[in-house]
Amino acid sequence: MQTTPASAGSVTAPQRGTGRKVLIIVQNLPVPFDRRVWQEASELAANGYQVAVICPIGRGHAARYECIDAIHIYRHPLPLEGNGTWGYLLEYSSSLFWEFRLACKVLRRHGFDVIHACNPPDNIFLIGGFFKLFARKRFLFDHHDINPELYEAKFGRRDFFYRIMLLWERLTFRVADVSIATNESYRRIAIERGRMAPDKVFVVRSGPSLERLRILDPDPRRRKGRRFLVGYVGVMGQQEGIPYLVEAAHHVVHTLRRTDVQFALVGGGPALEEMRKMVRERGLADYIDFTGRVSDQTLLEVLNTADLCVNSDEVNPMNDKSTMNKIMEYMALGKPIVQFELAEGRYSAGEASVYAKPNDALDMARHIVALLDDPAKREAMGRFGRKRVETELAWPYEAPRLLAAYDEVFRGSKSATATTPARSRGSARAERPDAVAEEIPQQDETGGTHLRKNVIPTGAHHKSHERGVEQHSDASQQHKPQHGAAVTAVAAKRESIVQQVVGHGAERKSDRRG
């Protein structure tokens, strides 16, 4: 049975988020460059939530404050980019300091009911726990990366710092009222390793936006005069398997003598210069272009021109359990894919991809050449991928799950509920139903994967220019207990501590805007 997005037609319904305020904290990327976080923030804002975001500054996103589409974005400096264990420790400590200061500022200026924390790292629970303990706020964890496995992939060991990653992850799940997982593998980790109740863990995949990922005419200049173009988009890092892709390109060009193939790698990252050096040493400088971090327009020009796209992520415990955004983006643009055999990669792509032997660059090269020489197969794979996104994986199919997770966060709270017509980004959102349509992967007789709709109760959901800013008294946002003088005194003490911290943060001159 084909599932349809919840955002159908011109339905008008109450805005479920009216009167509710959300603070999203993300350390990994600036917003709106972080596409998943921006989609989530935009969806919440479209459904009546007041949204503020704390994130680092980045290239093209240097303003310390701006308001985009009614979303307040506060950015902090990130002077250190972690490189090595101690480098990451310094980076994360600096980020945590700024995140706490800005959270106090957001509380003072706008107020918030929920902290929505996006990892990595897994230390944002310290901020969520503080405001949960002293200000009765709620904490939602958005599980982007499995950091213990990420640490092992980066450094190849399970040492003291690996155990710290496990501890942080465990404490994050313990503090969280609700957790969002990007796939079923992450959901199992939340339940088994994090010991969260299954009905508190929601799968919200990073569904691509078909409005952003537009199919365009190819740009022949990207081929550099060659017949074929192989595309890649993602972070330039060791665990992303770029060395495997470089080795595959070397085999294609120099061993198989396919000098009619050009490679374009889109994205930045800590290993970018190292990868460029490797390409020069392998005699591939004329065959591999590194664009660095680029605009969406440039990304679309490259990927729309590509004859096929690759995912070179190394086969390891982290990548095997992770859903890669690049796979979804390739499929949205109708591109056939070559990747290593990864569990979540196969679930996402299905027949839109061919699968090389794990971490075998030469086998990847053979698959690339075979697919380039088979235009009919490329076309069929591209159609399959595009259709799967259009009918199953695009963001409109994931948005209702995000909203259901927020309904669970606010379940039993006194926060205001919707009473006004819904406003949506592109389409109206229906009021939260009593049940959510969950998509369950199944195989048909031919071995193909399809999704079966399973309707279950949302409460048992088993599945990831500074404007004039109003001053809000946080005390007015609190709902004081009314059952006993002792409880009232505790709540008043909490309130006093938070106001002292917020006031102290407001007095720090270095944090004021000129």
C-alpha positions in Angstrom: 0.0 0.0 0.0 1.4 3.3 -1.0 1.7 5.9 1.8 0.9 9.5 1.1 2.3 12.5 2.9 0.3 14.1 5.7 0.5 17.4 4.0 -2.3 16.9 1.6 -4.2 19.6 -0.3 -5.7 22.7 1.3 -6.7 21.2 4.6 -7.0 23.8 7.4 -6.4 22.5 10.9 -5.4 23.9 14.3 -1.7 24.6 14.6 -0.5 22.1 17.1 2.6 24.1 18.1 0.8 27.4 19.0 2.1 28.7 22.3 5.0 26.2 22.4 8.6 27.3 22.2 11.6 25.2 21.0 15.3 25.8 21.3 17.4 23.6 18.9 21.1 23.2 19.7 23.5 21.9 17.0 27.3 22.0 17.2 28.3 20.2 14.1 27.3 22.6 11.3 25.9 26.2 11.0 22.2 26.6 10.2 20.6 26.8 7.7 23.6 25.0 6.1 22.7 21.9 8.1 19.9 20.7 6.0 18.3 18.2 8.4 18.2 20.7 11.2 16.8 23.4 9.0 14.1 21.1 7.7 13.1 20.3 11.2 13.2 23.9 12.4 11.1 25.0 9.4 8.6 22.3 9.9 8.1 23.2 13.5 7.8 26.9 12.7 5.3 26.1 9.9 3.2 24.3 12.5 3.0 27.2 15.0 6.0 26.5 17.2 8.3 29.4 18.1 11.8 28.2 17.2 15.3 29.4 18.1 18.5 27.7 17.0 22.0 27.8 18.5 24.8 26.7 16.2 28.4 27.6 15.3 29.3 30.2 12.7 30.6 29.0 9.4 31.6 30.1 5.9 28.7 32.1 4.5 27.0 32.1 7.9 29.0 34.5 10.0 26.3 36.7 11.5 26.0 36.2 15.3 22.3 36.6 15.1 19.7 36.6 12.3 16.1 35.8 11.9 15.1 33.7 8.8 11.5 32.8 8.2 10.6 33.7 11.8 13.3 31.3 13.1 15.8 33.0 15.5 19.4 31.9 14.8 22.1 32.5 17.4 25.6 31.6 16.3 28.8 31.2 18.4 32.5 31.2 17.4 34.2 27.9 16.9 37.9 28.9 16.9 39.1 25.3 17.1 38.3 22.5 14.7 39.1 19.3 16.5 41.9 17.2 15.1 42.9 14.4 17.4 41.5 13.4 20.8 42.5 16.6 22.7 41.6 18.8 19.8 38.0 17.5 19.8 37.9 17.9 23.6 38.9 21.5 23.4 36.4 22.1 20.5 33.5 20.5 22.4 34.3 22.3 25.6 34.4 25.7 23.8 31.1 24.9 22.1 29.4 23.8 25.3 30.4 27.1 27.0 28.9 29.1 24.2 25.8 27.0 23.9 25.0 27.4 27.6 25.5 31.2 27.4 23.3 31.5 24.4 20.7 29.2 25.9 20.4 31.7 28.8 20.1 34.5 26.3 17.3 32.7 24.4 15.5 32.0 27.6 15.7 35.6 28.6 14.6 37.0 25.2 12.2 34.4 23.9 11.7 31.7 26.4 11.6 28.0 25.5 9.8 24.9 26.7 12.0 22.2 25.0 15.6 21.9 24.2 16.1 19.9 21.0 19.7 18.7 21.1 21.4 17.4 17.9 24.6 15.4 18.2 27.5 15.1 17.7 28.8 15.6 20.4 26.8 13.8 23.1 27.6 16.4 25.8 24.6 18.7 25.2 22.7 16.7 27.8 24.6 18.8 30.4 22.6 21.9 29.1 19.4 20.0 28.7 19.8 18.4 32.2 20.4 21.8 33.8 17.3 23.4 32.4 15.3 20.3 33.0 16.3 20.2 36.7 16.2 23.9 37.5 13.6 25.3 35.0 11.3 22.3 34.4 12.1 22.3 30.7 11.9 19.2 28.5 14.7 17.6 26.6 14.5 15.9 23.1 17.5 14.2 21.7 18.0 14.1 17.9 20.4 11.2 17.3 22.4 12.1 14.2 25.6 10.0 14.9 26.5 7.0 17.0 29.5 8.7 18.7 31.2 5.7 20.3 31.4 4.0 16.9 32.4 7.3 15.3 35.3 7.6 17.8 36.4 4.1 17.0 36.2 4.8 13.2 38.3 7.9 13.6 41.0 6.6 16.0 40.8 2.8 15.6 40.7 2.1 19.4 38.5 1.5 22.3 40.3 3.4 25.1 39.3 5.7 28.0 37.8 8.3 25.6 35.8 5.6 23.9 34.3 4.8 27.3 33.6 8.5 27.8 31.6 8.5 24.6 29.6 5.5 25.8 29.0 7.3 29.2 27.9 10.5 27.5 25.5 8.6 25.2 24.0 6.7 28.1 23.5 9.9 30.1 22.0 11.7 27.1 19.3 9.0 26.7 18.7 9.0 30.4 18.0 12.8 30.4 15.9 12.7 27.2 12.1 12.8 27.5 11.9 11.7 23.8 14.5 10.6 21.3 14.5 10.9 17.5 16.4 8.3 15.5 17.4 8.6 11.9 16.8 4.9 11.2 15.8 1.6 12.7 19.4 0.8 13.6 19.7 4.0 15.7 16.3 3.3 17.3 17.5 -0.1 18.5 20.6 1.6 20.0 18.3 4.0 21.9 16.2 1.2 23.2 18.9 -1.4 23.9 22.0 0.6 24.8 20.2 3.7 25.9 17.4 1.8 27.7 14.7 4.2 26.5 11.1 3.1 26.4 10.2 2.1 22.9 7.2 4.4 22.7 9.6 7.4 23.5 11.8 6.7 20.4 10.6 7.9 17.0 12.3 7.3 13.6 12.5 10.5 11.6 14.6 9.9 8.5 16.5 12.7 6.8 14.1 12.8 3.9 15.3 15.0 1.0 13.4 18.0 -0.1 12.4 17.8 -3.7 11.9 21.5 -3.8 15.6 22.0 -3.1 16.9 19.0 -5.1 15.7 20.1 -8.5 16.5 18.1 -11.7 18.3 20.4 -14.1 19.9 20.1 -17.5 23.5 18.8 -17.5 26.4 21.3 -17.6 28.9 19.9 -20.1 31.7 22.0 -18.6 31.7 19.8 -15.5 32.9 16.9 -17.6 36.1 18.7 -18.6 35.9 17.5 -22.2 35.5 13.8 -21.1 32.6 11.5 -22.0 31.5 10.6 -18.4 31.3 12.3 -15.0 31.2 10.4 -11.7 29.9 12.5 -8.8 30.3 12.5 -5.0 29.0 14.8 -2.3 29.9 14.7 1.3 32.5 15.3 4.0 36.2 14.9 3.0 37.4 12.7 5.8 39.1 9.4 6.5 36.0 7.6 7.8 34.1 8.8 4.7 36.3 6.5 2.6 37.7 9.1 0.2 41.0 7.1 -0.1 39.0 4.2 -1.5 37.4 6.5 -4.0 40.8 7.9 -5.0 42.2 4.3 -5.4 39.1 3.3 -7.5 39.6 6.3 -9.7 43.3 5.4 -10.1 42.3 1.9 -11.2 39.7 3.3 -13.7 42.1 5.8 -15.3 45.5 4.2 -15.1 44.8 0.4 -15.0 41.7 0.1 -17.1 42.8 3.1 -19.2 39.5 4.8 -19.1 40.6 8.3 -19.7 37.1 9.2 -20.7 36.0 9.4 -17.1 36.1 12.6 -14.9 35.4 12.6 -11.2 33.9 15.6 -9.2 34.0 15.5 -5.4 31.8 18.1 -3.7 32.3 19.1 -0.1 34.8 20.3 2.5 36.2 18.6 5.5 39.3 18.2 7.7 41.0 15.9 5.3 40.4 17.9 2.1 44.0 19.1 1.7 45.3 15.6 2.5 43.0 14.2 -0.2 44.2 16.7 -2.8 47.8 15.8 -2.0 46.9 12.1 -2.5 45.3 12.8 -5.8 48.4 14.6 -7.1 50.7 11.8 -5.9 48.5 9.3 -7.7 48.7 11.2 -11.0 45.0 12.0 -11.0 45.0 15.8 -10.7 43.5 16.2 -14.2 40.8 13.6 -13.5 39.5 14.5 -10.0 38.1 17.9 -9.1 37.6 18.9 -5.5 35.1 21.8 -5.3 35.3 22.3 -1.6 32.1 23.5 0.2 29.9 25.1 -2.5 26.4 26.6 -2.9 23.4 24.4 -3.6 23.4 25.7 -7.1 26.9 24.4 -7.8 26.1 21.1 -6.1 23.0 20.7 -8.3 25.1 21.5 -11.4 27.6 18.7 -10.6 25.1 16.1 -9.6 22.7 16.7 -12.4 25.6 16.3 -14.9 27.0 13.1 -13.3 26.3 9.9 -15.1 26.4 8.0 -11.8 27.2 8.9 -8.2 29.3 7.1 -5.6 29.2 6.5 -1.8 32.7 5.5 -0.7 31.9 5.2 3.1 34.1 2.6 4.7 32.4 -0.5 5.9 32.6 -0.3 9.7 30.1 -0.6 12.6 29.3 3.1 12.5 28.6 3.4 8.7 26.8 0.1 8.6 24.2 1.5 11.0 24.1 5.0 9.6 21.8 6.5 6.9 23.9 8.8 4.6 22.2 11.9 3.3 24.1 11.7 0.1 22.3 8.4 -0.8 18.9 10.1 -0.5 20.1 13.1 -2.5 21.5 11.0 -5.4 18.2 9.1 -5.5 16.2 12.4 -5.5 18.1 13.5 -8.6 17.5 10.1 -10.3 21.2 9.0 -10.2 22.3 5.4 -10.2 24.7 4.7 -7.3 27.8 2.6 -6.6 28.6 1.9 -2.9 30.0 -0.7 -0.6 27.7 -3.2 1.0 26.2 -1.4 4.0 23.0 -2.4 5.8 21.4 1.0 6.0 22.8 2.0 2.6 21.1 -1.0 1.0 17.8 -0.3 2.9 17.8 3.3 1.6 18.9 2.7 -2.0 17.6 -0.8 -2.8 17.7 -1.3 -6.6 19.0 2.2 -7.2 22.5 1.0 -6.3 25.0 -1.6 -7.1 27.1 -2.9 -4.2 30.9 -3.5 -4.2 32.6 -5.8 -1.9 33.3 -4.2 1.5 36.2 -1.8 1.4 37.4 -3.1 -2.0 38.4 -0.2 -4.1 39.1 -2.3 -7.2 35.7 -3.9 -7.1 34.2 -0.4 -6.8 36.1 0.6 -9.9 34.8 -2.4 -11.8 31.3 -1.6 -10.8 31.8 2.1 -11.9 33.0 1.1 -15.3 30.4 -1.6 -15.9 27.6 0.8 -15.0 29.0 3.6 -17.2 29.0 1.2 -20.1 25.3 0.2 -19.5 23.1 3.3 -20.1 19.9 1.3 -20.0 20.7 -0.1 -16.5 21.7 3.4 -15.3 18.4 4.8 -16.5 16.3 2.1 -14.8 18.2 2.5 -11.5 17.8 6.2 -11.6 14.0 5.9 -12.2 13.7 3.4 -9.3 15.6 5.8 -6.9 13.6 8.9 -7.9 10.3 7.0 -7.5 11.2 5.7 -4.1 12.0 9.2 -2.9 8.8 10.6 -4.4 6.5 7.9 -2.9 8.3 6.9 0.3 11.3 8.8 1.5 10.8 12.5 0.8 10.6 14.9 3.7 6.7 15.2 3.6 6.6 11.5 4.6 8.9 12.1 7.6 7.5 15.4 8.9 4.4 13.8 10.6 6.8 11.6 12.6 8.7 14.7 13.8 5.4 16.3 14.9 4.3 13.1 16.6 7.6 13.1 18.6 6.8 16.7 19.7 3.3 15.7 20.6 4.9 13.0 22.9 7.3 15.6 24.4 4.4 17.8 25.3 2.1 15.1 26.4 0.6 16.0 29.8 2.2 19.5 29.8 0.1 22.6 30.2 1.6 24.3 27.1 -1.0 25.8 24.9 -2.4 23.8 22.0 -3.5 24.8 18.5 -6.5 26.9 18.0 -5.7 28.8 14.8 -5.6 27.7 11.1 -2.3 25.9 10.2 0.4 27.6 8.2 2.7 25.3 6.3 5.8 25.5 4.1 4.2 24.5 0.8 1.2 22.7 2.2 -1.1 22.6 5.2 -0.5 20.2 8.0 -3.3 18.3 9.6 -4.0 18.3 13.3 -2.4 15.4 15.2 -4.5 12.3 14.7 -5.1 9.7 17.3 -2.9 7.3 15.3 0.2 7.6 13.1 0.8 5.7 9.9 4.1 3.9 10.4 6.0 2.5 7.4 7.2 -1.1 7.9 9.8 -2.4 5.4 8.8 -5.7 3.8 10.0 -7.8 0.9 7.8 -8.9 -1.9 8.1 -12.1 -3.9 10.8 -10.6 -6.2 13.0 -9.6 -3.3 12.2 -5.9 -3.8 11.6 -3.7 -0.8 8.4 -1.9 -0.2 6.8 -0.2 2.8 3.6 -1.4 4.4 1.5 1.1 6.3 0.9 0.1 9.9 -1.5 2.4 11.9 -0.7 2.6 15.6 -1.6 5.0 18.4 0.8 7.9 18.6 1.2 7.4 22.3 2.7 3.9 21.6 4.6 4.9 18.5 7.4 2.3 18.1 9.8 3.9 15.7 14.1 10.0 13.8 18.5 41.5 10.8 17.6 41.3 14.3 14.0 42.1 14.7 12.5 43.7 17.8 12.9 40.8 20.2 10.3 40.6 22.9 11.6 40.3 26.5 9.8 37.4 28.2 9.9 36.8 31.9 10.8 33.2 32.3 8.8 33.1 35.5 5.7 33.8 33.6 6.4 30.6 31.5 6.6 28.3 34.5 3.6 26.3 35.7 4.1 26.3 39.5 2.8 23.3 41.4 -0.1 24.0 43.6 -0.1 21.1 45.9 1.9 22.0 49.0 4.1 24.7 50.4 7.2 22.5 50.2 6.9 21.8 46.5 6.2 25.5 45.8 9.3 26.5 47.7 11.4 24.1 45.7 10.0 25.5 42.4 10.7 29.0 43.6 14.3 28.1 44.4 14.8 26.6 40.9 13.3 29.7 39.4 15.7 31.9 41.4 18.8 29.9 40.3 17.8 30.1 36.6 17.1 33.8 36.8 20.5 34.4 38.4 22.3 32.4 35.7 20.3 34.2 32.9 21.0 37.6 34.4 24.7 36.8 34.7 24.8 35.8 31.1 23.0 39.0 30.0 25.6 41.1 31.7 28.5 39.7 29.8 29.4 42.6 27.5 31.3 40.4 25.0 28.1 38.6 24.2 26.1 41.7 23.2 25.5 42.8 19.7 26.7 46.1 18.6 
